[in-house]
Amino acid sequence: MPDNSEANIATADALTLLLHNQHGLAAAIEEITCWLSENGVESVAANALAAMETLDANAQAITNAIMTLRQS
């Protein structure tokens, strides 16, 4: 079996960058959600919170994949 360590490192590095982007998006959505809540747009704020939950769940899966790649 060929040595895939370089490919694993490159993949883990790319996933790490995507994870950082995901955290940035979550922070932006959180700020928007606060603004929406403060300005009486609760239904839209609730939708934004649902989007954040999806980002959080996917961030955990990406983190697990990064750890698996870095350990192999």
C-alpha positions in Angstrom: 0.0 0.0 0.0 1.5 3.4 -0.9 2.4 5.9 1.8 -0.5 8.4 2.0 0.9 10.5 4.8 1.5 13.5 2.6 -2.0 13.3 1.2 -3.4 12.9 4.6 -1.5 15.9 5.9 -2.7 18.0 2.9 -6.3 16.9 3.4 -6.2 17.6 7.1 -4.7 21.0 6.4 -7.5 21.8 3.9 -10.2 20.6 6.3 -8.7 22.7 9.1 -9.0 25.8 6.9 -12.6 24.8 6.1 -13.3 24.4 9.8 -11.9 27.9 10.5 -14.2 29.2 7.8 -17.1 27.4 9.4 -16.3 28.9 12.8 -16.2 32.4 11.2 -19.6 31.8 9.5 -21.1 30.7 12.8 -19.8 33.8 14.5 -21.3 36.0 11.8 -24.6 34.2 12.0 -24.6 34.6 15.7 -24.1 38.4 15.4 -26.9 38.6 12.9 -29.2 36.5 15.0 -28.6 38.8 18.0 -29.4 41.8 15.8 -32.6 40.2 14.5 -33.8 39.3 17.9 -33.2 42.8 19.2 -35.1 44.2 16.3 -38.2 42.1 16.5 -37.6 39.6 13.7 -37.8 36.5 15.9 -38.9 34.1 13.1 -35.8 34.9 11.1 -33.6 34.7 14.2 -35.0 31.2 14.9 -34.0 30.1 11.3 -30.5 31.5 11.8 -30.2 29.6 15.1 -31.2 26.4 13.2 -28.4 27.1 10.7 -25.9 27.5 13.5 -26.9 24.2 14.9 -26.1 22.6 11.6 -22.8 24.4 11.4 -22.0 23.1 14.9 -22.9 19.5 14.1 -20.8 19.6 10.9 -17.9 21.2 12.6 -17.7 18.3 15.0 -17.7 15.8 12.1 -14.9 17.8 10.3 -12.9 17.9 13.6 -13.2 14.1 13.9 -12.1 13.7 10.3 -9.1 16.0 10.8 -8.0 14.0 13.9 -8.4 10.7 12.1 -6.2 11.9 9.2 -3.6 13.4 11.5 -3.3 10.1 13.5 -2.9 8.0 10.4 
